[in-house]
Amino acid sequence: MAHIVAEPCFNCKYTDCVVVCPVECFYEGEAMLFINPDECIDCEACVPECPVEAIFHEDNLPEQWKDYVALNKEMCSPDMNPPCPVITEKKEPLAGK
């Protein structure tokens, strides 16, 4: 099981979480971040760093956001065109957040 970035990150993209990730499993999409479930080691370092509480262990993901499991996996896939890049440094959040 892995951690999942869910709906609260949409149009937000705080990046506090990426700087504490020891395995660099965060990927940056246009409107939100994603965690590659194949790379996540479940260390939970990212969870308390997220100011909008958008990161959940897959087992604790609220029912209304279950689709984000597949979305995180899909958006981190090297088959994406164009692929989402790995993000390891803190950036400014999206405007308005």
Backbone as CSV, one residue per row, in Angstrom:
resi,resn,N_x,N_y,N_z,CA_x,CA_y,CA_z,C_x,C_y,C_z
1,MET,0.843,-1.189,0.000,0.000,0.000,0.000,0.883,1.245,0.000
2,ALA,0.307,2.307,-0.486,1.060,3.559,-0.614,0.229,4.718,-0.106
3,HIS,0.836,5.863,-0.094,0.123,7.091,0.208,-0.392,7.685,-1.096
4,ILE,-1.491,8.401,-0.999,-2.192,8.939,-2.163,-2.429,10.429,-1.947
5,VAL,-2.234,11.216,-3.004,-2.606,12.627,-2.969,-4.028,12.705,-3.517
6,ALA,-4.927,13.354,-2.781,-6.338,13.394,-3.157,-6.812,14.819,-3.461
7,GLU,-8.097,14.976,-3.624,-8.761,16.183,-4.091,-8.344,17.488,-3.408
8,PRO,-8.067,17.518,-2.104,-7.700,18.812,-1.505,-6.465,19.470,-2.139
9,CYS,-5.646,18.697,-2.835,-4.459,19.264,-3.494,-4.810,19.938,-4.819
10,PHE,-5.959,19.620,-5.393,-6.322,20.151,-6.708,-6.369,21.679,-6.694
11,ASN,-5.687,22.281,-7.647,-5.549,23.739,-7.776,-4.881,24.374,-6.570
12,CYS,-4.016,23.640,-5.950,-3.343,24.100,-4.738,-1.837,23.937,-4.900
13,LYS,-1.397,22.703,-4.919,-0.005,22.331,-5.115,0.970,22.948,-4.121
14,TYR,0.646,22.861,-2.837,1.682,23.169,-1.850,2.744,22.085,-2.018
15,THR,3.980,22.439,-1.857,5.049,21.469,-2.080,5.858,21.186,-0.815
16,ASP,5.304,21.500,0.330,5.979,21.227,1.598,6.295,19.733,1.726
17,CYS,5.422,18.906,1.182,5.545,17.454,1.282,6.734,16.897,0.514
18,VAL,7.060,17.487,-0.618,8.090,16.905,-1.482,9.486,17.009,-0.883
19,VAL,9.733,18.034,-0.106,11.084,18.218,0.435,11.425,17.231,1.557
20,VAL,10.423,16.596,2.141,10.683,15.628,3.212,10.659,14.182,2.715
21,CYS,10.315,13.986,1.464,10.215,12.629,0.912,11.618,12.042,0.691
22,PRO,11.940,10.933,1.364,13.283,10.359,1.232,13.511,9.592,-0.068
23,VAL,12.437,9.290,-0.805,12.597,8.495,-2.030,12.179,9.249,-3.295
24,GLU,11.833,10.511,-3.169,11.488,11.357,-4.314,10.393,10.720,-5.181
25,CYS,9.263,10.398,-4.539,8.168,9.739,-5.255,7.031,10.682,-5.629
26,PHE,7.234,12.002,-5.472,6.219,12.976,-5.856,6.427,13.408,-7.300
27,TYR,5.313,13.541,-8.004,5.327,13.989,-9.391,4.423,15.210,-9.489
28,GLU,4.799,16.140,-10.359,4.059,17.390,-10.481,3.192,17.396,-11.729
29,GLY,1.882,17.441,-11.499,0.946,17.610,-12.596,0.633,19.085,-12.767
30,GLU,-0.185,19.404,-13.728,-0.517,20.803,-13.995,-1.264,21.457,-12.844
31,ALA,-2.180,20.711,-12.207,-3.021,21.306,-11.172,-2.840,20.706,-9.785
32,MET,-2.039,19.638,-9.667,-1.832,19.019,-8.357,-0.613,18.111,-8.392
33,LEU,-0.240,17.624,-7.232,0.859,16.682,-7.109,0.315,15.258,-7.045
34,PHE,1.188,14.305,-7.325,0.829,12.888,-7.276,1.956,12.121,-6.620
35,ILE,1.619,10.990,-6.004,2.612,10.096,-5.428,2.644,8.827,-6.268
36,ASN,3.845,8.423,-6.664,3.980,7.174,-7.393,3.874,6.031,-6.388
37,PRO,2.813,5.225,-6.471,2.612,4.172,-5.478,3.666,3.075,-5.543
38,ASP,4.345,2.946,-6.682,5.395,1.939,-6.813,6.702,2.403,-6.160
39,GLU,6.824,3.690,-5.889,8.039,4.235,-5.294,7.868,4.612,-3.828
40,CYS,6.634,4.863,-3.399,6.351,5.270,-2.022,6.713,4.143,-1.055
41,ILE,7.420,4.504,0.024,7.819,3.505,1.026,6.985,3.604,2.304
42,ASP,5.913,4.366,2.261,4.996,4.494,3.401,5.653,5.018,4.666
43,CYS,6.590,5.927,4.510,7.273,6.468,5.690,6.412,7.494,6.434
44,GLU,5.407,8.039,5.765,4.460,9.009,6.315,5.068,10.379,6.601
45,ALA,6.282,10.637,6.176,6.902,11.936,6.424,6.122,13.070,5.768
46,CYS,5.491,12.802,4.655,4.770,13.829,3.901,3.429,14.212,4.530
47,VAL,2.808,13.294,5.215,1.442,13.510,5.707,1.315,14.756,6.593
48,PRO,2.122,14.911,7.641,1.958,16.102,8.489,2.420,17.401,7.824
49,GLU,3.152,17.302,6.721,3.656,18.499,6.041,2.623,19.136,5.117
50,CYS,1.586,18.424,4.768,0.580,18.932,3.825,-0.389,19.878,4.541
51,PRO,-0.346,21.180,4.207,-1.199,22.140,4.917,-2.688,22.010,4.604
52,VAL,-3.033,21.301,3.537,-4.462,21.133,3.196,-4.946,19.702,3.460
53,GLU,-4.099,18.897,4.103,-4.448,17.514,4.470,-4.949,16.722,3.266
54,ALA,-4.139,16.715,2.198,-4.512,16.037,0.957,-3.876,14.666,0.803
55,ILE,-3.007,14.261,1.740,-2.282,13.004,1.608,-2.818,11.986,2.605
56,PHE,-3.170,10.810,2.070,-3.765,9.748,2.875,-3.073,8.427,2.573
57,HIS,-2.978,7.577,3.586,-2.582,6.207,3.301,-3.740,5.596,2.515
58,GLU,-3.426,4.764,1.561,-4.457,4.172,0.705,-5.572,3.505,1.519
59,ASP,-5.233,2.891,2.634,-6.232,2.230,3.476,-7.160,3.224,4.168
60,ASN,-6.738,4.477,4.305,-7.519,5.491,5.020,-8.094,6.560,4.092
61,LEU,-8.019,6.339,2.815,-8.522,7.306,1.841,-10.046,7.383,1.932
62,PRO,-10.603,8.582,2.117,-12.066,8.698,2.171,-12.722,8.128,0.901
63,GLU,-13.849,7.516,1.082,-14.553,6.823,-0.005,-14.743,7.708,-1.240
64,GLN,-15.076,8.981,-1.030,-15.353,9.865,-2.170,-14.110,10.135,-3.022
65,TRP,-12.931,9.777,-2.533,-11.695,10.030,-3.266,-10.989,8.744,-3.689
66,LYS,-11.679,7.613,-3.685,-11.069,6.327,-4.046,-10.516,6.330,-5.466
67,ASP,-11.077,7.124,-6.370,-10.579,7.192,-7.746,-9.165,7.762,-7.821
68,TYR,-8.730,8.449,-6.773,-7.396,9.036,-6.771,-6.289,7.987,-6.673
69,VAL,-6.608,6.769,-6.255,-5.616,5.688,-6.243,-5.148,5.441,-7.675
70,ALA,-6.081,5.218,-8.579,-5.742,4.980,-9.986,-5.151,6.223,-10.637
71,LEU,-5.670,7.399,-10.275,-5.171,8.637,-10.867,-3.704,8.879,-10.497
72,ASN,-3.333,8.664,-9.228,-1.937,8.836,-8.826,-1.038,7.890,-9.621
73,LYS,-1.441,6.644,-9.739,-0.644,5.657,-10.483,-0.522,6.067,-11.952
74,GLU,-1.630,6.445,-12.551,-1.639,6.831,-13.966,-0.760,8.047,-14.236
75,MET,-0.873,9.059,-13.387,-0.147,10.308,-13.626,1.358,10.175,-13.383
76,CYS,1.777,9.143,-12.685,3.202,8.907,-12.442,3.802,7.913,-13.432
77,SER,2.989,7.409,-14.318,3.439,6.409,-15.282,4.357,7.025,-16.336
78,PRO,5.422,6.329,-16.694,6.282,6.826,-17.774,5.578,6.824,-19.129
79,ASP,4.416,6.166,-19.197,3.643,6.133,-20.442,2.818,7.391,-20.664
80,MET,2.744,8.263,-19.657,2.005,9.529,-19.811,2.670,10.354,-20.903
81,ASN,1.854,11.063,-21.675,2.404,11.890,-22.738,1.811,13.284,-22.647
82,PRO,2.532,14.280,-22.180,3.908,14.178,-21.677,3.912,13.645,-20.250
83,PRO,5.013,13.047,-19.836,5.083,12.515,-18.466,5.163,13.637,-17.431
84,CYS,4.592,13.401,-16.272,4.720,14.358,-15.169,6.141,14.237,-14.623
85,PRO,6.792,15.352,-14.358,8.155,15.288,-13.826,8.173,15.031,-12.323
86,VAL,9.245,14.419,-11.873,9.483,14.265,-10.437,9.719,15.659,-9.879
87,ILE,9.191,15.912,-8.685,9.409,17.201,-8.025,10.062,16.937,-6.672
88,THR,11.154,17.656,-6.404,11.898,17.445,-5.158,12.149,18.735,-4.389
89,GLU,11.823,19.868,-4.998,12.077,21.151,-4.348,10.790,21.919,-4.130
90,LYS,10.784,22.707,-3.073,9.616,23.514,-2.738,9.420,24.623,-3.773
91,LYS,8.161,24.826,-4.151,7.787,25.879,-5.099,6.625,26.669,-4.503
92,GLU,6.329,27.783,-5.107,5.158,28.566,-4.687,3.898,27.782,-5.041
93,PRO,2.872,27.787,-4.158,1.617,27.123,-4.497,0.908,27.878,-5.620
94,LEU,-0.093,27.268,-6.180,-0.860,27.922,-7.233,-1.520,29.179,-6.690
95,ALA,-1.797,30.130,-7.539,-2.396,31.409,-7.145,-3.707,31.200,-6.407
96,GLY,-3.926,32.021,-5.417,-5.186,31.973,-4.684,-5.207,31.013,-3.519
97,LYS,-4.135,30.306,-3.281,-4.113,29.341,-2.166,-3.196,29.811,-1.081
